[in-house]
Amino acid sequence: MGENISTVISELTTSVALPRLFPPTRLATSDQYGTVHQAQDPQTYSDIGKWTTDLGLTVRETRAGVQQLMTHPQRWADAADRMSTRIPIIRAQSLAPAQWEQNAEGIPRNHRLTWGYGTGTDTGLWGDDDDLKAVVVEHDLTHARFNNEDQIRAEGYRVRALEWETSYSIPEIEIDLLHLITSPRKYDQDQAAELLSLEVGDAVYFSGDWPIQLQGIQFVTGITETISGTGWALNLSIAEAPTVVGNVSPAVPARAWDSATYPWDDESRTWNAA
């Protein structure tokens, strides 16, 4: 009781038969992960879900084989900070066709989350507060204490968005990496370099040349590379920011002519500047 949840996750993801030479790296401040609120029976790896998925905490393994522990606020802050330096993926760099889908096709439900706070509990309802007939899904998270409630409240907005965000989206895009690498355009070459350093869980950016439903910050939920004798393709599974970290994305500034949603003579930034 009182143990930081990042420590619990580290213990559950480390084999007892091996020394903990490389424990998972904590990317957020310790208070964002919360602490154990109630005394727990001995935990095994089968309990990992209640300390990660149930609380909205993410464990990812990088290309280098390093495990990292991420929170919603930390992921959102990183994505927002990098928007000024990362270049958006322009639509011309993606191969057609792209398949549209709409995941939230049922009647949206309200979600009530209850978690430990101080010596007691706190609760929040995400959905339509005025609809007294709405189905309410209860999320009992009282095994965890969040005195810093940024993470758990972002999780409330995230679970709401999974049912209340009804616009169409593209779950996957394919990019011809070989074309970008061999392109004479510096924008394509720079994009190839960024894509090759991309990790699952990172943000990618879509500006004004994409349909309005896709514009903004998207998060990569899966990466598949296909190399053949004639090509090198990169498939990115993507999801909208509200359904990943519980935040609504701002507009992504254009870096190419076709990406602008306003007259270029209204642009105040220096051309070709970072």
N, C-alpha and C positions, 0 to 999 in steps of 0.2 A: 504494500500500500504506500503510495507516494512516490513510487519509482517512475522515472520519466519513461514515456511510452516508446521513445526512440531506443532506449536501452532494452526494453522488452522485445521489440522487433529485432534488434541486433542479436539477442540471445536466441530467439526462435529461428533465425536464419543462419545460425552458425552451428555446424556439426559438433556434437560433444566429443567426437573421436578425434577432432583436429584442434590444434591451438588457434586462437582467434588472432591470426597474423594481420588480416585485413578486414576489420569490422566495417559494416556499412557506414558510409559517410553521411553525416547529417548536414543538409544544405540550408536549413532554416534555423532560426534561434530556438533554443530548447523549449521555451514556453509555448511555441506554436504546436508542439506535438502533444501537449497535455501530459497528465500523470495518471497513474492507477488510482482510481477513486475508492474502490472496494477491495477488500482482501480477496485474492484469487487462489483457486486450487492450483496445484502444479500445472504449468502450461506446456503444451507440446506444439509441434508445427501445425497440427490440425486446427489450432486456435488462431493461426496467423490472420485469418480474415477479420476477426472482430477487432484486431488492433490496427488493421490497415484499411481494407475495403470499406468496412462498416463506418469508419471514422473519416473516410475520404483521404487517408494518407496513402502515398504512392511509393512503392519500392521499385526502382528500375535498375537494370544491369547495363552498363555502358559497353561500347564496342571493345574497351580495354578490359572488360570483365570486372569492373568495380561496381559494387552495389551502392546506390544512393537513396536516401530517404528524403522525400519531398512533401511539402504542404501546399495547399491551395494559395495562401497569401504569398509564399515565396515564389511559386511558379508564375503567378500573375505579375509580381513585381519584376521578376527577371524578364518576362516577355515584354512588359511595357518599357523597361530600360533598353532592351536590345532593338526596339522598333526604330530607334534613331540611327542605328548602325547597320542592321541587317537589310538587305535589299529584298523587296517583295518579289514573289514568283509571278511573272507576268503570264497572261493567258497563252501567249504565243509559244511559251516554253513547255506547255503541257500538251500531250498528245490527245487527239480526239479518237473515239468518243468518250465522254464522261457520263456516268450513269447517276441520275438523280434518284433520291429516295426521301420518304417522309416517315420518320420513326414514330412520332407521336400522333397516332391515328385514333386512339381511344378517347374516352371521356377523361379529362385530367382530374387527378385526385389531389386533395390537400395532404401535406406531409407534416407531421408533428415530431420534432426531435426533442429528446430529453437527455440531458447530460449532467455530469457532476460539476458543481460550481461551489467553491469554498467548502464548507462542511455539509452543504445540502445539494440541491439540484437546481437547474434552470431549464426552461423549455421555450420553444419557438414554433410557430405554425407558418408554413410556407405554402401559398396557394391563394385561394379566394376566401378571405376572412368573412365576407358577407354572405357566402352561400352556406346556409345552415344545413342543407341537405347533402352537401358534398361528402363523398367517402373520404375518411381520414385514415391515412396509413401511419401507424405508430412506430417510431424508431427508438427503442430503448437503448440508450448509449451510456447508461449510468455507471458502467464499469470504468469509464474514463472521466477525468476531471479536466475542464478547460477554464482556468481563471483568465487566460487570454482567449477570448471567444472568437477571434477572427477566423480560425480554421473551421470550427464547427458551424458557425453561421454561414460561411461560404459553402459548406457542404449542404446546408439547408437550401440555399439558392440553387445549387447544382442539381439536387434531386428534384426540385420543382421544375427546373428547365427541361429535364428529361421528358416530362409529360406536357408542359405548357408551351414549349417552343415548337410551333407547328409548321414553320416554313420548311420548304424543301431544301435539301443540302446534297452535296456530292461527297460520298463516303471515301472515295479514293481517286487520286490522280496519278497519271503515269508520265514520267519525264524521260526523254532520250538524253542520257548523260553524255553519250559519245558525241551527239550533235552539239551540245553545249561546250564540251571540251575543245572540239575542233572548230568552233565558230570563230570568225574574225572579230566579233563584237566583244568588247571587254565586259559588258553587262552579263553576257552568257557565260563567259569564263569565270567571272566572280561568282555567279550563281552556282556553277558546278562545284567550285571550291567550298561554298557554304553547305551545299547539299551533301557533300562527301564527309563533312564533319558533323552532320546532323545526328542527334540521338533520339531514340523513342522517348516521347514526353516533351521534346522541345517545341517551341512555337515556330510557325511559318506565317508569312504575311501576304495578304491579298489586297490589292489596291483597286482603283476604279475601273480597270478593264475587265474585271470579273462581274458576273451577275450580282445584284445587290445582296442576295441571300448569302453569298460567300465572302463578301468584302469584310476585312477586319483580320483579327488574330485568330488563327486556327491552331490546334495542337495535334502533333503527330502521334497517333496511337499504334502505328505499326510501320515497319520499313521492310521492303522486299527488293533485293537487287537480282536482276537476271542478266547474265553475261553469256553471249553466244558468239559464234564466229563472225557475225555481222553487226552486232549491236550490244549496247549496255544500257539497260532500262532500269529506272528506279520507280517503284510503286510506293506511294505514300498514302496510308490510311489516315484520315484527318477527321477531327470533330470540332465543333464550334466552342468558343471559350465558355459560354454559359453552362454547357453540359459537361465541361471538364473541370473548371475551377470556380464556377459560379459568378463570373463577372461578364458584363456586357462590354464588347470591344469598342474602342474608339475607331475612327476612320484612320486608315493607314495612308500616310502621305505618299504621293506618286513619285516615282523615280524615273519614269519613262513617259514619252509623249502620250501613248495610248491609255495610260493609267489615270490620267488626270480627269477629275470630275468637275473642274472649274477652268475658266480661261487661263491660258498660260501667262498672260500679261498680269494676272493677279498674283502670281507666284513671287514671293519676296526672298526666297533662298537663293544663294549663289549657285549657278549652274554647275553640275558635276561635283558639288561639294558633299561631303559626308553628312 
